[in-house]
Amino acid sequence: MERRALSSTAWAETGISSRAPKPIQALQAKELAWAREVYKPEFDVEGLPIGMTDNYDHLTTEEKSHNRVYLAFREFQKFGVVESMMVLRKEFTSFGEIDILYGMDIRPFDKPAIAHTWKKDAVYGRQFVAGTNPIMLQAVSTTTAFPPPALKSFSIDSISLVPVLAGKDVKHLISQGRFTFVDYRPYLAPFVTEYKASEKKKNGGTIVAPVGLFYHDVEGAEVYPIGIQLEDGGYIFHPSTTLEPEKDCAWLTAKMWLALADTQVHELSTHLFKVHLCVEPFGIALHRQLPRSHPVFKLVTPHMDGTMQINAEGREIFIPVLAQIFSMGDGIIDFFKHVHSNLDFFELGPVKDLEKRGFGADSTSSLNMPGQYPWAEDARDLWEILTNYCDSFLALHYANDAAIAADTELQAWIKECATFFRYKGVPTSLSSRSQLTQVVATIIWTGSAQHSSVNYPQYEYYGFPPNRPPKTYLPVPKQRDDSLEERKAVAFLPPAVESLIAINTAATLAQYNEYDNYLGDRKFDYFGPAARQELGVMTQFSQDLVAYDGRIKARNETLPGRKENPYKWLLTTQIVASTRV
């Protein structure tokens, strides 16, 4: 719906200082001078986005809220509780022994449902399209020769022997877009290491940078892992052609190795870096450069609630904990820098991300069929609604592109955003409303929908460590061992206490709380001459989101793949409006 910009008289008082009366300009200048002192960022590490602080006590009162969970973690750290627990090194001798962990914590955990199905290949494959890290799959091209460069050691002959492909014409399936892959080398290759107890590293375990090949069974609406290579040029693991699936511990272990890599990339890149650390610089600059009456401040600030606090707590408390329970160990900050060095800001948005991975609108991948890639399907739908909302809101205040260029506060904001973000695709100036819409929509998407879709499912998948192991001390296997038994496969897991801390961490991160504000809700009033029009835009946005939720529910009730496994993580009832946990 096209919206008419406000008249020049009303527009002059909507918060854009260059159009405001002189007394209002003076008040806003005073407000910004105060904000620049209060929001003076302390966390400035070369190669990383600017952050507010790494100390909860240094936050402004406005950015603090009482959070018992994190303050309790802080007290545990002060007294060395986590370090003391780490000396308890009980090893598991069977997967069944993991059950004891669910009664050992100060708050009891329900064992997640995936503990009963995690060994199944279809359950494993589904997590790459609807799990905690659904942004890693890449489409195998239907128009270029197989294998693609990332899978250079794979061959049609070898994958044709995989049981799920028995009797099928693999070349024809390739032409139908049935294959996808994951490649963790761009993320993890610089950090590949094998744990050696003799080196007495304080933190960390073995890290691999594997690739994995997947087959999409359209008729069964399932995704199957069919090949895993743990080392560049190394042995390729496939499901056994002779052993029963439940006895194929070599293949099970290969999947755990791939899941280990995915866990490092998900928690440290997809979640912590590409959401938490990438959103915060925009919020800091928002306070420093825009008065509270500015339309962009009003549009974006609900999606910054709690972000500075959780990031301060994360730097102070959680990153040290993750260093103890993840294979990445003390390399986490260097890993962040590596991810940032290859980042493009606009690829944080779902459409550009999907296009880059081969799932654009013109993709021939069979995963683009309805119901087959739930995260992508819902993300595209929500992104269109979100960009329409942002454009409609901004159209109330910017009649044309010249008005964007003339807003000196807006230009100062985006320039500081680019500086704080270390550039990486963030423009240093804005020349059009469509450009501003893309910037703002990317920020809001990342802090709300993307964060919710990769954070809140964590306990369902990480809550049972064999499914998504955070760490291993084992050396990398060089070839298949058909004699491998469960008691040796379970040795892949870290000791019980590290697994318990991992479960506890996942449960903490996956918690919703009573103070959460959900996407489409508005917990404060609009103000100023544009209030009625702004409320109209917000009301339309809320109505669009209700219809969107209805479409998700219909997809979950009718589409193959989603009927059997409904995907809920991009329903607005699951999307907290900001990154606050």
C-alpha positions in Angstrom: 0.0 0.0 0.0 1.5 3.4 -1.1 1.7 5.9 1.7 1.9 9.7 1.3 4.7 11.5 3.0 3.7 14.0 5.7 3.3 17.6 4.9 6.4 19.8 5.4 4.8 21.5 8.4 4.3 18.1 10.2 7.5 16.7 8.9 9.5 19.5 10.4 8.7 18.1 13.9 9.0 14.4 13.4 12.5 14.2 14.8 14.7 15.0 11.8 16.7 17.9 13.2 17.6 19.5 10.0 13.8 20.2 9.5 13.0 21.0 13.1 12.5 24.4 14.7 15.7 25.9 16.2 14.6 25.3 19.9 14.0 21.6 19.1 17.3 21.4 17.3 19.0 22.8 20.4 17.3 20.2 22.7 18.2 17.4 20.4 21.8 18.5 20.2 22.0 18.5 24.0 20.4 15.1 24.2 23.0 13.7 21.7 25.9 15.3 23.6 24.8 13.4 26.7 24.3 10.2 24.8 27.8 10.3 23.3 29.3 10.5 26.8 27.1 7.7 28.2 27.4 5.4 25.1 31.1 5.6 24.7 32.2 2.1 23.6 34.9 0.4 25.6 35.3 -2.9 23.7 37.6 -2.1 20.8 39.6 -5.1 19.6 41.3 -4.9 16.2 39.6 -7.0 13.7 36.2 -7.2 15.5 33.1 -4.9 15.5 33.1 -2.3 18.2 31.1 -3.3 21.4 29.9 -1.4 24.4 31.9 -3.2 27.1 33.0 -6.6 28.4 32.0 -5.8 32.0 28.4 -5.8 33.1 29.1 -3.2 35.8 30.2 -0.7 33.1 26.9 -0.6 31.3 24.7 2.4 31.6 21.7 2.0 33.9 19.4 2.2 30.9 21.0 -0.9 29.4 20.9 -3.0 32.5 18.1 -5.3 33.6 18.1 -7.7 36.5 19.1 -11.1 35.2 19.5 -13.7 37.9 20.8 -16.5 35.5 23.8 -14.6 34.3 24.6 -13.0 37.6 24.6 -16.5 39.1 27.0 -17.7 36.5 29.2 -14.7 37.4 29.3 -15.8 41.0 30.1 -19.3 40.1 33.1 -18.0 38.1 34.3 -15.8 41.0 34.6 -18.8 43.2 36.1 -21.1 40.6 33.1 -23.4 40.5 33.3 -24.2 36.8 37.1 -24.7 37.0 36.6 -27.0 40.0 34.0 -29.1 38.1 36.3 -29.5 35.2 38.7 -31.7 37.2 35.9 -34.3 37.4 36.8 -36.4 34.4 34.4 -39.4 34.4 34.2 -40.9 30.9 31.1 -42.4 29.3 31.2 -46.1 28.4 27.8 -46.1 26.6 25.4 -43.6 25.2 22.9 -44.8 27.8 25.0 -43.5 30.6 24.3 -39.9 29.4 20.9 -40.2 31.1 22.5 -39.6 34.5 23.2 -36.0 33.5 19.6 -35.0 33.4 19.2 -35.4 37.2 22.6 -33.9 38.2 21.9 -30.1 37.8 20.4 -27.7 40.3 17.4 -27.6 37.9 16.3 -30.9 36.4 16.4 -31.2 32.6 14.0 -33.2 30.4 15.9 -35.2 28.0 15.2 -33.8 24.5 13.2 -36.0 22.1 16.1 -36.2 19.7 17.9 -38.5 22.1 15.6 -41.3 20.9 16.1 -40.7 17.1 19.5 -39.0 16.7 21.3 -42.0 15.1 18.9 -42.0 12.1 20.3 -40.5 8.9 17.1 -38.7 8.0 16.9 -37.1 11.5 20.5 -36.0 11.1 19.9 -34.6 7.6 16.8 -32.7 8.6 18.8 -30.6 11.0 20.6 -29.0 8.1 17.3 -27.6 6.7 15.3 -27.0 10.0 17.7 -27.3 12.9 19.9 -24.9 14.8 22.2 -24.0 11.9 20.1 -24.1 8.7 22.3 -21.7 6.8 25.2 -24.0 5.8 23.9 -26.1 3.0 25.0 -25.3 -0.6 23.3 -26.5 -3.7 25.2 -28.8 -6.0 24.9 -27.2 -9.5 22.7 -29.0 -12.1 24.5 -27.3 -15.0 28.2 -27.9 -14.2 30.2 -31.1 -14.0 30.1 -33.2 -10.8 31.8 -33.0 -8.4 32.0 -29.3 -7.6 35.4 -28.0 -6.4 34.5 -28.4 -2.7 33.8 -32.1 -3.3 36.8 -32.8 -5.6 37.5 -36.2 -4.1 33.9 -37.5 -4.4 32.8 -39.5 -7.4 29.5 -40.7 -8.9 30.7 -44.3 -8.7 31.3 -44.2 -5.0 28.1 -42.4 -4.0 26.1 -44.8 -6.2 26.9 -47.5 -3.8 25.3 -45.8 -0.8 22.2 -47.8 0.3 19.8 -44.9 0.0 20.8 -44.5 -3.7 20.9 -48.2 -4.6 19.4 -48.8 -8.0 19.0 -45.1 -8.8 20.5 -43.1 -11.7 22.7 -40.7 -9.8 23.6 -38.6 -12.9 19.9 -38.1 -13.5 19.4 -37.2 -9.8 22.2 -34.6 -10.1 20.4 -33.0 -13.0 17.3 -32.8 -10.9 19.1 -30.8 -8.2 18.8 -33.5 -5.5 22.3 -33.0 -4.0 23.6 -30.5 -1.5 26.8 -30.2 0.5 28.3 -28.4 3.5 31.9 -27.2 3.6 33.4 -26.0 6.9 36.9 -25.3 5.5 36.3 -21.6 4.9 35.5 -21.3 8.6 37.7 -23.9 10.3 40.7 -24.7 8.1 42.9 -22.1 9.9 42.1 -23.7 13.2 42.5 -27.4 12.4 44.3 -29.1 15.3 44.6 -32.4 17.0 44.4 -32.5 20.8 47.6 -33.7 22.5 47.5 -34.1 26.2 51.2 -33.6 26.4 50.9 -30.0 25.2 48.8 -29.2 28.3 46.6 -26.7 26.5 44.4 -24.9 29.0 41.3 -25.2 26.8 40.3 -26.8 23.5 40.1 -30.1 21.7 40.5 -31.6 18.2 39.1 -29.5 15.4 38.5 -30.7 11.8 37.3 -28.8 8.7 35.1 -31.4 7.0 32.9 -31.5 4.0 29.6 -33.4 3.8 27.4 -34.5 0.8 23.6 -34.9 1.2 20.9 -36.5 -1.0 17.4 -35.1 -1.0 14.8 -37.9 -1.3 11.9 -35.8 -2.8 9.4 -38.7 -2.7 10.1 -39.3 1.0 10.7 -35.6 1.8 13.9 -36.4 3.6 17.5 -35.3 3.5 20.2 -38.0 3.9 23.9 -37.6 4.6 25.8 -39.8 2.1 29.4 -38.9 2.3 31.7 -37.2 4.8 35.4 -36.2 4.3 37.1 -35.1 7.5 40.4 -33.9 6.1 41.2 -32.3 2.7 42.1 -35.1 0.4 41.5 -37.7 3.1 39.3 -40.8 3.3 35.6 -40.4 2.5 33.2 -42.1 4.8 29.9 -43.5 3.5 27.1 -45.5 5.1 28.1 -49.2 5.2 26.7 -51.4 2.4 27.1 -54.5 4.6 26.4 -53.5 8.3 22.9 -52.9 9.7 22.5 -49.1 10.2 22.2 -49.4 14.0 25.6 -51.3 14.1 27.5 -49.0 11.8 29.4 -47.1 14.5 32.1 -46.0 12.0 29.4 -44.0 10.1 27.8 -42.8 13.3 31.2 -41.5 14.4 31.8 -39.8 11.1 28.5 -38.0 11.5 29.6 -36.9 15.0 32.8 -35.4 13.5 30.8 -33.4 11.0 28.3 -32.3 13.7 31.3 -31.2 15.9 32.4 -28.9 13.1 28.8 -27.6 12.7 28.6 -27.0 16.4 31.7 -24.8 16.4 30.5 -22.8 13.4 26.9 -22.5 14.6 27.5 -21.4 18.1 30.6 -19.2 17.5 29.8 -17.8 14.0 26.1 -18.1 13.1 24.9 -17.3 16.6 27.4 -15.4 18.6 29.3 -13.5 15.9 26.9 -13.0 13.0 24.0 -12.0 15.3 25.2 -10.8 18.7 28.4 -9.0 17.7 27.1 -7.8 14.4 24.0 -6.2 15.7 25.4 -4.3 18.6 27.5 -1.6 16.7 24.3 -0.3 15.1 22.6 0.1 18.4 25.5 2.0 19.9 25.6 4.3 17.0 21.8 4.7 17.2 22.1 6.2 20.6 25.1 8.4 19.8 23.9 9.9 16.5 20.1 9.9 16.5 17.7 11.7 18.8 15.0 9.6 20.2 12.4 11.3 18.1 14.2 10.4 14.9 12.2 7.9 12.8 15.1 5.5 12.4 15.6 5.5 16.1 11.9 4.7 16.7 12.0 2.0 14.0 15.2 0.2 15.1 15.4 0.7 18.9 12.8 -2.0 19.8 15.1 -4.5 18.2 18.1 -3.5 20.3 16.5 -4.1 23.7 18.9 -6.0 25.9 21.6 -6.5 23.3 24.3 -4.4 24.9 23.7 -6.1 28.2 23.8 -9.7 26.9 26.9 -9.0 24.9 28.7 -7.5 27.9 27.7 -10.6 29.9 28.7 -12.8 27.0 32.2 -11.4 26.8 32.7 -11.4 30.5 31.0 -14.7 31.4 29.9 -17.0 28.6 32.8 -16.9 26.2 35.2 -18.1 28.9 32.7 -21.0 29.6 32.5 -21.8 25.9 36.3 -21.9 25.7 36.3 -24.7 28.3 33.6 -26.8 26.7 34.2 -26.3 22.9 37.0 -27.7 20.8 37.8 -24.2 19.6 38.9 -23.5 23.2 41.1 -20.4 23.6 40.9 -19.7 19.8 37.4 -18.2 20.0 38.5 -14.5 19.6 40.8 -15.4 16.7 37.9 -17.4 15.1 35.7 -14.3 15.4 38.3 -12.2 13.6 38.6 -14.8 10.9 34.8 -14.8 10.3 34.7 -11.0 10.3 37.4 -10.9 7.7 35.2 -12.7 5.2 31.9 -11.0 6.1 29.5 -9.0 3.9 26.9 -7.1 6.0 24.1 -7.5 3.5 24.6 -11.3 3.3 23.2 -11.4 6.9 19.8 -11.0 5.3 18.2 -14.3 4.2 17.6 -13.6 0.5 21.2 -12.7 -0.3 22.4 -15.5 1.9 20.2 -18.0 0.1 21.3 -16.7 -3.3 24.9 -17.1 -2.4 24.4 -20.7 -1.4 22.5 -21.6 -4.6 18.9 -21.3 -3.4 17.8 -18.1 -5.1 14.5 -17.7 -6.8 15.8 -19.3 -10.0 17.5 -22.2 -8.3 17.0 -25.7 -9.7 17.6 -27.3 -6.4 14.9 -29.7 -5.3 15.1 -28.1 -1.8 13.3 -25.1 -3.3 10.2 -27.2 -3.6 7.4 -26.4 -1.1 8.0 -27.8 2.3 11.5 -29.2 1.7 13.7 -26.4 3.3 11.5 -25.0 6.1 13.9 -22.3 7.4 14.4 -20.9 3.9 10.7 -21.0 3.0 9.6 -19.1 6.1 12.6 -16.7 6.0 11.8 -15.6 2.4 8.2 -15.0 3.4 9.0 -13.0 6.6 11.8 -11.0 4.8 9.3 -9.6 2.3 6.9 -8.5 5.1 9.8 -7.0 7.1 11.1 -5.0 4.1 7.6 -3.7 3.3 7.1 -2.6 6.9 10.5 -0.8 7.0 9.8 0.9 3.6 6.3 2.0 4.6 7.5 3.5 7.9 10.4 5.3 6.3 8.1 6.6 3.5 6.2 8.6 6.1 9.3 10.7 6.8 11.3 10.7 3.6 9.3 11.8 0.6 12.2 11.1 -1.9 15.8 10.1 -2.1 16.9 13.7 -1.7 15.5 13.8 1.8 17.7 10.8 2.7 20.8 12.6 1.5 19.8 15.8 3.3 19.3 14.2 6.7 22.7 15.0 8.4 21.9 12.9 11.5 21.0 9.9 9.4 24.3 10.2 7.5 26.3 10.6 10.7 24.6 7.4 12.0 25.4 5.3 9.0 29.0 6.6 8.9 29.5 5.6 12.5 27.8 2.3 12.0 30.3 1.5 9.2 33.2 2.6 11.4 32.0 0.5 14.3 31.3 -2.5 12.1 34.8 -2.1 10.5 32.9 -1.5 7.2 32.5 -5.0 5.7 29.8 -3.9 3.3 28.1 -1.3 5.5 27.8 1.9 3.4 29.4 5.0 4.7 26.6 7.2 3.4 23.0 6.7 2.2 21.6 7.9 -1.0 18.1 6.4 -1.3 15.2 5.2 0.7 15.5 1.7 -0.8 19.1 1.5 0.4 18.1 2.7 3.9 15.3 0.1 3.9 17.7 -2.7 3.1 20.1 -1.6 5.9 17.4 -1.3 8.5 15.6 -4.5 7.5 18.9 -6.4 7.7 19.6 -5.1 11.2 16.0 -5.9 12.4 16.0 -9.4 10.7 19.4 -10.3 12.3 18.5 -9.1 15.8 15.0 -10.7 15.8 14.1 -13.5 13.4 17.6 -14.8 12.7 18.6 -14.8 16.3 15.5 -16.6 17.4 15.7 -19.2 14.7 19.3 -20.1 15.6 19.2 -19.6 19.4 16.0 -20.9 20.9 16.1 -24.4 19.3 19.4 -25.1 20.9 18.3 -27.3 23.8 16.3 -29.5 21.4 19.5 -30.4 19.6 22.4 -29.5 21.9 20.6 -30.9 24.9 21.7 -34.4 24.0 25.5 -34.0 23.4 26.0 -37.0 21.0 23.7 -35.3 18.5 25.7 -32.0 18.5 29.0 -32.6 20.4 30.8 -29.4 21.4 34.2 -31.0 21.9 36.3 -34.1 21.4 39.8 -35.1 22.5 40.1 -38.0 20.0 42.5 -38.1 17.0 40.9 -37.9 13.5 40.1 -41.3 12.1 42.0 -42.0 8.8 39.7 -44.7 7.5 36.6 -46.7 8.2 36.8 -49.3 11.0 33.9 -51.8 10.7 34.8 -53.3 14.0 34.1 -50.1 15.9 31.7 -50.7 18.8 29.5 -48.3 20.8 31.8 -48.3 23.8 34.5 -46.8 21.6 32.2 -44.5 19.6 31.0 -42.9 22.8 34.6 -42.0 23.6 34.1 -39.2 21.1 32.3 -37.2 23.7 34.1 -35.1 26.3 33.9 -36.2 30.0 30.6 -36.1 31.8 31.2 -32.8 33.5 31.9 -31.0 30.3 28.8 -32.5 28.7 26.8 -31.4 31.7 28.0 -27.8 31.4 27.2 -28.0 27.6 23.6 -29.2 28.4 23.2 -26.4 31.0 24.5 -23.8 28.6 22.1 -24.9 25.9 19.2 -24.9 28.3 20.1 -21.4 29.5 20.4 -19.9 26.0 17.1 -21.5 24.9 15.0 -19.9 27.6 12.3 -17.4 26.8 11.3 -15.1 29.7 8.4 -13.0 30.8 10.1 -9.7 29.7 10.5 -10.7 26.1 8.8 -8.6 23.5 7.9 -10.5 20.3 8.1 -9.4 16.7 5.0 -7.3 15.9 4.3 -6.3 19.5 4.8 -2.7 20.5 5.5 -2.1 24.2 5.6 1.7 24.1 3.5 4.5 22.5 4.3 6.4 19.3 4.7 10.1 19.8 4.9 13.3 17.7 2.9 14.6 14.7 3.4 11.3 12.8 2.2 9.1 15.6 -1.1 8.2 14.0 0.5 7.3 10.6 3.2 5.4 12.4 0.7 3.4 14.3 -1.1 2.7 11.1 2.1 1.2 9.6 2.7 -0.9 12.8 -0.9 -2.1 12.8 -0.6 -3.2 9.1 2.7 -5.0 10.0 1.0 -6.8 12.9 -1.8 -7.9 10.6 0.7 -9.0 7.9 2.4 -11.1 10.6 -0.8 -12.8 11.7 -1.4 -13.8 8.1 2.2 -15.0 7.8 1.8 -17.2 10.9 -1.3 -18.6 9.3 0.7 -19.5 6.2 3.3 -21.3 8.3 0.7 -23.3 10.1 -0.9 -24.2 6.7 2.5 -25.3 5.4 3.1 -27.4 8.6 -0.3 -29.1 8.1 -0.3 -29.7 4.4 3.2 -30.0 2.9 5.2 -33.2 2.7 8.2 -33.0 5.1 6.6 -30.4 7.3 3.5 -32.4 8.0 5.7 -35.1 9.7 8.1 -32.5 11.2 6.4 -29.1 11.7 8.9 -26.2 11.8 8.0 -23.5 14.3 11.1 -21.4 14.9 10.1 -18.6 12.5 6.5 -18.3 13.9 6.2 -14.8 15.4 5.2 -16.5 18.7 8.8 -17.8 18.8 10.6 -14.6 17.5 11.8 -12.3 20.3 12.1 -8.8 18.8 15.7 -8.3 19.9 18.8 -10.3 20.8 18.6 -10.4 24.6 19.8 -13.9 25.6 
